[in-house]
């Protein structure tokens, strides 16, 4: 049970005690120095308390390796607070729960005079899934570095442990490359942004990239907060920005490639020559140096065979590599990258197209076209992260209200996100292959972090509970009041979320350049 507490995501077990504990001005922390720093980071700004380290401190931290990965036990009595955790992540999640037992003002970056009283309670908790992620596409629209830090903080608040960073797209390359500098010098900027189907664009250049040291800082910042950053460079499709910088990697190098100024699926793919493979391994070498993640996302989605099948050079390349024809080049390519990563102790993650020519052993499948692709991969013995468009593409419309801001399409209300079960349809003997689940935020129609917040929340609150909490006993009717109370915390942080009753006046779209197309009206469900 959750008592009267507004806890999101819902813990495994909550036992309400008698009385409460007040965070006094002289409250001190007893426990390992590095753990005390985590507590201080999360509690000191909003409360204004110094929280010094002291052996007799009433906020006591205990390392308990008998607890499961990321698990914790939080005990509050009239005599103090005891936090038990087996690892750094478990400690982070315990303190995030402790914050939720305090007034929402604790989420502010400076104190505002609230009374810091914690009800007596014992909470025992651990996550349902090991992979609880959100993907942010910074390729279609670049998000400034400061936005990434605040984004990590919001994910940590909801006990997410993976930030999947989509770093390359037709519309922009976002990571500094020292081996191929034209990637960020040329490929990071498009001359304008044009709505699909429109003749004219906005006439305004858009771009940006992160230096390698900036990305290292994001990785370290996320790790402190319990998150791993999983990077993605998308190959062999979605490479218009790459070909603008290095046209010799194209199947048609004389065409004068440019960074795409509109959105969609383009025919351009890497030519997969020996030179192209050297390029790919070179930039992945840089990626591995920046990102220590065990998992490396190599894309693999939406790569048309059109250019390869029309290319004599591609046909000869396929023959030389012992393939039936050029349509098999992508499968060959993905296997090369998988093996190259494995030799370096990393695991390839790819969109579910990596299995279109047969299951790709030794890789993690992100099932996006439908949960069924994940079920098939699990049956074949592969590990899976469930990310289906039907429930977890948070760039979709949140309602059928014509005042919703112009989006990519679809219809995905928060109730439908909450109803998702990553294990539905997975045979019991294969459920251990489902690593977890992830919500995706593609940014074709999300040009700023403010709009990203609108699309994410409160849907990400619902998904966070799907990823963390046991489904037994959870219902939408039970969740709604907890979610309503939780939104007060997002108000304290200043998140521009979508209210449950509909968009705020400034969040509405539907006119001018952002008019919702006729095809997006009605009960489209994406």
N, C-alpha and C positions, 0 to 999 in steps of 0.2 A: 504493500500500500504506500501511498505518497502523503498520507495525512492531509493537512491543509496547506502544504508547502507548494510553491510554484517552481517545480524543478523540471528543467528541460535540458537534455533528455532525461527521461524517467529512470531513476536508479533501480537496481535489482531488488533491493530490500530497504525499507525505511521503517524504523521503529521509533515512535514518538515517546519522549521521556517527560519528566516533570521539571518545570522551571526553565531557566535560561542562564546564559552566561553573557556578561557585559564586557565588551572590549574597552578596558580602561586605558587611560593615557599612558600608564606605565607598563602596558602589556609587553612581555618579552617572549622570545622564541627560544625553545630548548631543542637542540638537534643539530645535525650536520650543517656546517657553514654554508655549503653550496645549496642545500635544500632550503635553508632559511632565506636565502636570496630569492628563491622562487616565490615564497610566501610574501616577502616584503614587496616584490615587484607587483604582485597582484592586489595586495591589500593596502599598502601604505599610501598611494596617491589619493584614493577616494576617501579614506578615513582620516588622513593627516597624521596617523600614528607613526612613531619612529620605529617601533618593533625591533629593539636591539636584541642581540643574542645574549642569553644568560642561562646558566644551568638550571635555575629554578623557575624558568619561564612557564607561564600557564598555557602557552600554545606549544604543544609538545609534538615533535616529529619522530616517527619510529620507522626504521627500515625493516620490512617484514617480507623476506623472500619466499614465504609460503603462499603469498597472494599471487593470483594469476597475472600474466602480462597486462599492464595498464590498469590493474585492479587496485582498489583502495578500500579502507574502512575509516569512516569519519565518526568520532564519538564526541558529543558535546554534552557536558554536565554543568552543574553550578560551580564546579571547581576548575573548569578549564576545557580546553579543546585538545583532543588527541587525534593525530593524523597518522595512519598506518599505510604504507605503500611499499611495493617491492622494487619499483624502478622510478626513474625520473618522470616518465609520462604519467604514471599512476599518481605521483605527487601533484603534478600539474592539474590533473582532473579532480583530485580531492579538493584542492584549493578553489577551483572553478565552482564546485558544488558549494563549498563554504561561502563563497561570494553570493550565491543564489539564496542563501539563508539570511542574508543581510538586506537592508533596504536597497532599492535600485540605485540610490545615490552613490553607492560604493563603486559604481562603474564610471563615475565622473573622474576626470584627470586631476581634480583638486577638491578638497573637502568643502561641504556646504552646511555643516552643522547638524547632521542627522545623528540619531542615537544608535549606537552600534551594539545591538543586542541580538544574540543568537539563541534560538530555541533549543532546548535539550532534545537531542535526537541521536540515533545511531544509524548510519547509512553504510551498507555493504554493497559494493558495486564493481562491475567489470564489463567491458564491452562485448557485444554479441559478435561483431566482426572485427578482424584485424586491419582491414583496409576501409577507411571511412574518409572519403575524399571529396574535394571540389576541384574541378578544372576551370581555370581562367584563361581565356583566349586573349592574349595580348598582341596577336598577329594582325587581326582585322582592325582593331583599334588599340593603340599603344596606351598603357596605363602608367602614369609617372611612378617613379620609384617609391615616393612617400605613400602612394596608394597601396603598394604591395605590402608594406609594413602594417598598415591599418587593416588590410584584408586578412593577413595572418592572425592578427589579434581577434578579429571577429570569428574566424574559423576555430581558434583555440577556445573561445568562449563556449562554443557548441560541441566541444570535444571531438572535432575532426582531427585526424592525424596525418592527412596527406593533402598537400597543395600540388596539383598537377598543373604545370606551367607550360602552356602551348606557345612556343617561341618562334615558330616560322609559319608563314602563310604566303599565298599568292600576293596578298596586299602588304606584306612587310616582313622583314627579317629583324629579329629583336635582340640578338646576342652579339656582342663584339667578337670579331674573329681576328686573331693575330696572324693566322696562316693565310687567310683569304679576306683581307680588309675591305674589299669592295662589297662584301656582303652587308656590312653595316654602313659603309660610306654611300653606297648606291641603293642597296636593297631595302634599307630601312625607311625610305620615304616614297610616297606616291604623290603625284602632282595634284590630285583632287580625289574626292569621294563622290561616286555617282550611284544613285538608286538603281537597282536592277531594272532594265527596260527603259530607263529614262535616257533621252538624248543628251541632256546637259547635266553636268555635275555641279558641285558647289564652288569650283574654281579655287579651292583652298588646299595648299599642301598639307599632308598629314604624315607624321612619322615619329621616330624616336627609337632608341635602342638602349640596352643596359650594358655597361662595361662589365668585364668579367669580375672585377672586384666588387661592383655593386651587387651582382648576383651571389657572390660568395657571402656577402653581408646578409642578404635575404635568407640564404640557407642557414646561416648561424642564428639569425633572429628567430627563424621558424623552429630550429632545433631546441632552443631555449624554452619554447612554448609547447613542445611536444609534437611538432609537425615535421614530416620529411617532405622535401621538395622533390617531386619527380618531374624532370624536364622532358620536353618533347621537341624533337626536330622531325618534321613531317616529310617523309620521302616514300616513294619516288614521285608522287603527285603533289599538288599544291606548291609548286616551285616557281611560279612566275617571278617572284622577287629574286630568287637565286639566279634565274636565267637572265634577268636584267643586268645582274652583276657579272655573270660568267656565261655568256651566250654559247661558248664552245661546248658546254655541257648539254646543249639542246639537241633534239632530233632535227631541228631546222635552224641552224645557227645564223642564217642570213636574214631572218625575218624581222630583226630589230625589236627584241623583246623589251617590254616595259613592266614595271611593277603594276599589278592590276589595280584599277581605280574603282571597280565594282565587284560584286560578289556572285558566287556561283561555282560550278564545277567546270574547270578548263581542261582542254585536251593536252596542254603542255605537261610533259613528264621528263625526267632525266633520261639521257640516252643510254645510261648504264654501261658505257664503255669502260675500259680499264682506267682511263683518266677520271671518269665520273666516280668510279669506286674509290680511287685514291682521294678524291675530294671529300666524299662522304666519310671515309675513315679519318681523314684529317680533322674535319669539324667535330666528329664524335670524340676524337682524342681530346680536343679542347673542352668539350662538354663534360667528359668524365673528370677532367682536372678541376672543374668548377663545382660539379654536383657529385657528392659522395653516395647518393642514393643507390641502393642495391638494384632498383628498377629504373630502366631507361626506356622511355617511350619513343618508338621509331615511326609512328604514324601508320601509313599503309592504307589509308582510306581514299576512296574516290579518285583512283588513278586510272583513267580511261586507257584502253589499249590502242586507241585510234592511231596515234603517231607511230607506235611500234609496228603495227600491222601494215602501215603504209610505207614503211622505211626499209629499203633494201639493206642498209647497214645493220638495222636491227635484226632482220631475218638472218643475215650472215653471222651476227653475234650469237643469236640463239642456236644456230647450227654448230658453231664452234664450241659452245658450252654444253652441247649434247641435249638440247631441249627440243620438244616436238615442234614448236614454232614460237614466234615472238610474243604470243599472248602469255607465255609462261615466264617471261623475264621478271615480273614482279615477285613471283614465288621464289625464283632463284635468288633475287636480290635480298629478300627478307631472310632467307636462310643464311646468306653470307653475313649479314649484319648480326643475326642471332648468334652465330658461331664466334664472330669477332668479339661480341660483348661477353659471351661465356668464357672465352679465354682470359678475359680481364676481370672475372668474378662478378659480372653484372648479368641481369636477366632482361631480355627484350619484352616490352609490352607493346601490343599493337591493336589497332581497331579490328573488328571481327572479320574484315576482308582478308586478313592474313591467312584465314583458313579456307578461302574459296576454292583453292586447288587441292584441298585435303588438309587435315588437321596438322598444324605446325607444332611439332613437339618442342618442349623446352622453352616455350614462350607463354606469356600471360595474355589472354584474350579480353579486350574490353568490348563487351556485347552492347553495341549501340543501336543497331538496326532492329533489334527486338531481343527480348530476354531468351527467346528460343535459340538464338545463336550461342548464348552462354550455356544453355542446357546441353547443346550438342558438343560444345568444347569440353564441358565437364565429363560427359559420357565418354569422350575420347581420351580422358585422363589428363586434360590440361587445366591449369589454374585460370580462374575467371574473376573479373570485376564487372558487376552488373551496372550498366549505365544506359538503359533503353530510352529511346526518344519518347516512348509512350508515357513515362512517368518522371524522367529525370533531366530533360532538356529545359533548363530554366530560362532560356531565351524565348520560350513560347509565351503566348498570351496567357494572362492569369484569369481572364474571364471573357465572356462574349460581349461585354459592354463596349459599344463603339467608342467610348472615351478612353479606352486603354491606349497607351502610346504605341505607335507603329512598331511592330515586331516582325519576326521572321515568319510567323504563322502558328498554326496549331492552337490547342486549347488545353491548358494544364493548370487547373485550380489547385490550391494548396491541399484540399481534401484528397485529390487523386494522388499527389505526392505521398501523403501520409498513408494511403492504402497500399503502397507498394511493398511487396515481400520479396527480397532477393532470392529466397529459396523456393518460391512457388514453381512447381513443375519440375524441380530437380529431384531425381530419385534419391532416397535416403542414403544409399551407398556412395553417392557422388557429392553429397552436400559439403564434404570437407574440402572440395576443390573450389568452392566459392570463397575467394579471399575477402570479398566485401562488396561495397557499392559506392558509387560516386555520382554527384550531380555535376552537370556540365553547363558552363556559361559561355556560349559562343557570342561574339560581339559585333557581328555585322551591323546590328541595329542598336548597339549599346555603346555609344561613343565615349562615355565617361564612367568613372567609378560611382558617381551618384546614380546613374541609370542602372548600373550593375547591382547596387544595393536594392533598388526598387524590384528588380527581377529576382534577386536572391531571397529576400526576406519578405514575408515569413516562410516561404517555401523551404528554404534551407533549414529553418528550425524544425520543420516537420521531417525532412530527410535525415537530419542529425539524429532524431529519435529512432527512425527506421534503422539506421546504421548501428546505433549503440544499444538500444533497449530490446528486451525480450518482447515478442508480440503478444504474449499471453496477457489477457486483461486490459490491453490497450484498445481504446475505441476513439473515434473522432469526437464523440460527445464528451468523453472524459478529458481528451486532450485540449479541447477548445478553451476552457477557462484557464488552464495552465499556460497555453500560448498567449492568451490575452494579457495575463499578468506578466509574462516574459517580455512582451513588447515594451513595457515600461523601462526595461533595462536597455533596449535598443534606443529608446528616447533619450536616456541618460547619456549614451555614447554619441548620439547625434546621427543615427543611421536613418537614411531616407527610405524607409521600408514602405511597402504598400499596405495601408490599413485593411483589415479584414472586410470592412464595409465598402471598399472601393477606393480608387485613387484620390489623392488630395487635388485641389484645383491646379496646383503647379505641376502635378504629375500627369495630367491629362494630355492626350494628343489628339489626333484625328482631324487636323486641319492643315492647309498649306502643304509644305513639302513632306509633312508627316501624316498626311491623310491615310487612313486605313483603307487599303485596296478592297474593291468589291469582293474579290476572292477570299478575303480574310473575314468577311462578315458571316454571321450566322453561327451554326453549331459545328464548325470545323473542329475536329479533334486531333489534327496533326498525325 
